[in-house]
Amino acid sequence: MTDTRREFLKQIGFAGAGLVSLAAAPPLFLQRAAFADAKKPKKKDDGRILVVVQMAGGNDGLNTVVPYGDSEYYKARPSLGIAKGSVLKLDDHLGLHPAMTGFKELYDEDMLSVIQGVGYKNPNRSHFRSMDIWQSARPDTEYTDDGWLGRALDVTAEKYQGGVPALAFGMDKLPLSLVAAKVNVPTIRNLDSYQLQLGPGPESNKKLHRRLIDKLANQSATVGTDLDFLRKTTVTAFTSADRLKKVASSYKPSVPYPNNRLSQQLKVLAQIIAGDFGTRIFFVTLGGFDTHSEQQGAHQGLLAELSSALRAFYMDLKGHKLHEQVLIATFSEFGRRVKENGSLGTDHGAASQLFVVGAKGKAGIHGKHPSLTSLFQGDLKFHTDFRQVYATLLDNWLGVPSEKVLGQKFAKLDFV
């Protein structure tokens, strides 16, 4: 071991075991970022951002986008059907749940796309299996070790060396969608967990630790050496946590956010986007959509949270002139059965709709609402493969060749 490297490690040891702790990012994430070749030019990124919102549990699409113009809907749902007079009408046949006023405003402003009848062949009604299918985009593969967004990151890995190209926020475990082979994506439970920890002891010790970090981060070293690796690891941890803290403390939302969990998560994403950390894919989740019983109140609350949160997020981005570079897409692992059950709820189904929000999208209703009489085992039949949605997002928005990610070519849609 060289004297320089020995001194570097000695100083790290002196700084304490808690020198740099980023609860959000596993060590491998920092290692790969630090090991990036500084001499290798990075491809220019156009700054487009995709925010994916998972509606976990299987959202009841029929009570989200309501076919109020179809009498079969009220026959199938005598208790759960949304009254015609309450529906937020989109056209003469379809309308939004009355709790989704934020989405109705986005729709009226040409910022919301409703993609109808989305699903896949031989639908699986298991939460775990269907979620794996949606997140891996491999319906015919029982076991997969990566996700569709992870493979997209792998295809473009050279552009993001040393950075944080994607981020999962508000969860303890990385979603399969973002699992990649070449890129390690951090997951952050909350903003407080992603910070520089300077170890235990009095404030004087912490100040000393901070000075040591500065010294270590600024030491010169030959590119590719062990010392250079350690130095870059320190720099990556130090600067990202420090920058995020500064951005969060100075950021002022352009609109108030509702007081719900999803809104507060999206508020943090707005801070990160405004700070321009180079993160191009974000993933958040809203759970609770498995409404087998007493659905009405719970579903209303979830749709109100989703709608109000995305509305505030979009308007905040617009106030900061960032809205044109961000596209938001929702998904859920399946829809629900057409007929309500005996517990005033709905059971696992198949096809449903997805939402896309953004200034660069082609707003409106895409595709016909599935038939309520020609069903597949009591479920709506799909007419749009979910991988068509993914292919459109990859090719038309992220600029990633979808065939390399999805393994085959899918017809694109016109919502972007």
N, C-alpha and C positions, 0 to 999 in steps of 0.2 A: 504494500500500500504506500502511495506517495505521501510525503510530508504534508502537502497541501490538502489532499483528501482526508488524511488523518486529522488535521486541524479542523477541517469543515465538520467532520462527524463529531469531533470533540465538542465543538461549539453547539452543535445541535443537541448533544447530550446535556450540556450545561444549561441550555435553554429549557430543558424539562421535557418529560414525556408528552406533555400536552402542547408542545410548541405550535403545531398547526393541526387543528382538528376541524375537518369539514364533514359534519355529520351527513350532509347531503350527498357527498361524492365518495364512492369507494376508492381505495388506493389505486386500483387498476386504472381508473379514469385519470387520475393525476399522473400516473406513470406513463400512460400512452400520450397524454398531452405533453408531458415534459420531454419525452423521447423523440418528439417530432423533429425532423431535420430542419434546422433554422435556415439553411442555405437553399432549400427547395422552394421554388416560387409557388404561391397559392393562386388558384384560379379565382377570378373575380366573381363575387356573388351579387346577384341583383337585389338582394334584400327581401325577397318575398317570404312571407311567414305563413305557416299553416298551424292553426289551433284546432286540435281534435278534442271533442267533448263526448265522453262515453256516458250513455244513459243506462246504467247497469241494472239488470234485473229483468229486462224485457218490457219495453214500453208498449202500452196499449195504443197503437196507432189509430184505431177507429175512434177513440175519444180524444185524440190529439188533433188530427185533421178529420173533421166530422162530415160524413156524407149525408148531410141533413136533407138533401133533396131526394134521397132514396128511402122509400117506405120500408124496405126490407131491414134497414138499420134499426128502426124503432120496433119492428117485430122481434128482432133478435135480442134487443136490449130494452125491455119494457120498464126496467128500473134504472138502469145505468145510462140510457140514452140521453144525450144533451139536447135540451129543448130547442126547437128551431129559433125561437125568439131570443135565445141567449147566445147562440153561435155568432162568432165574429166572422162574418161572411167574406169569403175570398171571391166567390162567383155564385152562380145560381144553383150549384150542386154541393160545393164544399165550403167549409168554414173552420176556423180554429176554435179550440176550447176557450170558453169565456175568460179563463184566467190568463190567457196568453196575449195580453194587451201589448206587451213589448214587441212580440213577434208581428202582431198586426200592424204596428207602427212601422216596423222595418219593411214589411211587405208593401205597405202603401208608399213607402219611400224608395221602392225598387231595390231593396237591399237583401231580400230573403227569397231563396229558392226552395221549393218543396218538391222533392224527388220521390215520385210515387212508386208503389209496387216493387220495392227492392227486396231481394232475397237470393236464394240459390237452390239448385236442384236437391231433391231428397233432404229437406230441412231436418235438422236435429233439434229436438226440444229440450235437450239437457243444457242447463246454464253453462257448465264447464266446457262441454264439447263445442257448443255453438259459439261461445266466446272465443275459443281457440281458433275456430274456423274464420271468424270475422277478423281476428287480430293477426293471424298468419296469412290469410288469403289463400289457404291451401285446403279446400274442402275434401279433397280425395286423399290427404295425408293424415294418418291418425296421430302421429307424433312429429312435432316440428320443434326445432330449437332456435328459430328466429321469427321475426315478424315482418309484415310488409313495409312498415316505415323503417325498421332496422335494415332491411335489404336496400332500401332507397338510400340510406346513409352510407352503406358499404359501397354502393355504386359511385357515390360522389365523395368518398372519404378524403381524397387528396385536397379538396377545397377547405376542409375543416381541421387540418392538423394543428394541434395545440389549442383548439377552441372547444366550445360546448355547443355542438350543432343542434342538439335536441335536449329536452328536459321534461320529465314527468313531475308534476307538482301535486301535493296534497295527498300522497299515498306512501305507504311503507315499502311496497314492492314494485319493481319495474314492470310495467305491463308488457305482455308478450309482443305487442305491436312494435315496441322500440328495441327489442332485443336484436343485436347485430353481431356480426363476426369480427369486424374490423374497428368498430366504434363502440366505446363504452359510455352509455348514457346515464347521467346521474338522476336520481329521484330525490326530491326534497319534500319532506313532510310539511314544513312551514319555513318562513323566512328566518325566524330566529335560530333554526338549527343549522343554517348555512352562514357560519361566521368564524372568525379567527379566534381560537381559544389560546390564550397565552399562559396557561398553566396555573396551578394554585399558588397561594402565597400573597404577601402584601403587594400593594400597588407599585411600590418601588421595584420589586422583582419583575412585575409585568412590564414596566417601562423598559427595564434592562432587556427582557426577552424580545421586546419589540425592536429595540436597537440592533440586537443580534440578528434578527430576521432581515432587517434592512441590509446589514453588512453581508450576510450570506447571499442574499439575492443579488447583490451587486458585485460579487467576486467574479473575476474573469476566469474563463476556463476554455480549453480547446474543445471545439464542437465535437460531440460524439464520445467524449470521455465520461468516466463515472462521475467526476466532479460536475461536469456540465449537466448530466442527467439530474443530479441532486439539486443543483442550482435552479434548473428549470422547474423542477417539482415545487420548490419553495416559491418561485415567482408565480407560477400558475395558481397555487393555493392562496397566496398572499394577495395578489392583485384582484382576482375574481371576487373573493369575499369582501375585500375593501371597497371595490367599485360598487358592488351590489348594495352594500351598506349605505354608501353615499347617495346613490340613486334613490334608494327607498326613503331616506330621510328628507331629501329635497323635492321629491316628486309631489305634485299637486294635481289630483284628478280634475278634469275639466267638468265633470258632472258628479253628483253624489251617487254612491253605490248603495243598493239595498243592503239591509242587515241580514244577509244569509251567507251560508258557507261558500257556495259557488261564486257569489259576487266577490267575496273577499279574496278568493283564490285568483279570480280573473283580474282583480285590481293589482295583485302582485305581478301577474304576467304583463300587465300594461307598464308597470314600473321597469321590468326587465327589458321589454321591447323598447321603451323610451331610452334606456341606458345603452342600447345598441351593443349587446354582448355577442352578437353574431349568431344567436340561437335562432334557428329557422323552423323548428318543429316543437310544439308544446302539446302536452297531453294532460287533461284533467278529467275527473270523473264525478258524476252525480249518481248516487245509488238510491235504492228504494223502490224501483219500478216493478218489483215482483208482486203485483197486486191481486192475490188470489181471493182475498175477502175484504169486505168493507172498503172497496176501492175508491169510492167517490171523493171523499175528503182528502185522502192521502195523495191521490193522483192530481187533484186540483192544486195542492200545495207544491208538488214537484214541478208541475208545468209552470206555475207562477214563478218559482225560483229560477228555472231554466230561462224562461222568457225575459224576466226582469234583469237577470244577471247578464245575459248576452246583449240585451239592449243597452245597458249601462256601459258595458265593456266597449261595444262598438262606438257609442257616442263619446266616450272618453278618448279613444284612439282618434276619432275624428277631430275632437277639440285640440289634440296635439299634432294634427296633420299626419297621422300615421295609418289612417284607416285604409288607404288604398294599397298598402303593402301587406295587409292581413286578410286571410280568408279563414272562416270558422266552419267546421263541418261536424255534425253530430252523427252518432250511430248507437244502436242498441242490438243485443244479440239475437232478438227475435221480437215479433209482435205478439198479440194475444188472440185467443179464439174469437170468432165472430159472435157467438152466443155467450151471454153472461151466464155465470154458474149460480148454484143455489146459495152461495155465501155472499151474494152481492159483489162479486169480483169477476175476474176473467183468468182463464188458464193459459198456459204456454201455447203460443201459436207459431206463425211462420212469417210471411211477408209483412212489411210495414213501410213507412216513409223515412227519409233522411232529410235534414235541413242543412242548407249552406247559406252563410251570411257573409256579405262582403260587397264593397263598392265595385269590384271588378267582375262580379258574377253576373249571370244573366237571370234576373229575378223572374219569379212567376212559378206556375205549376208545371212540372215536367212529367209527362206521362199521364195516362188515364188512371183513375182510381180503380183498383181491382173489383171484380164482380162480387156481390154479396150472395149470389145464388149458385154460381159455378165455383165450388170450393174444392180444396184438397184436404180430405179428412177433417173437415170442419174449419179449415184455415183459409185465409186469403191466398190466392195463387200469385206468385211473383211474375213479373214480366221484364224486370231489369236486374241483371246479375250485379251484385254489390261490387264485383271487381271492375265493372264498367265505371262505377263512381270513382274507384281508386285509380284506374287508368287515366281518367280525366284529370284528377287532382295531380297525379304524377307528371303527366305529359304537359298539360296546359297551365299548371300553376307552379309546381316545383321545378319544372324543367328536367325531370329525371325520366329516362326512357322506361316506360312502364313494362315493356316486354321483358326486359332484364330482371325486373322486380317480380312480376307476376308469373313469369315462365311461359306466357303465351300472349297473343295479341287479343285485346278486347275492344269492341266498338266503343268509341268515346261518346259522351253525352254533350249537350250544348249549354250546360249551366255555367261554364267558365269560358 
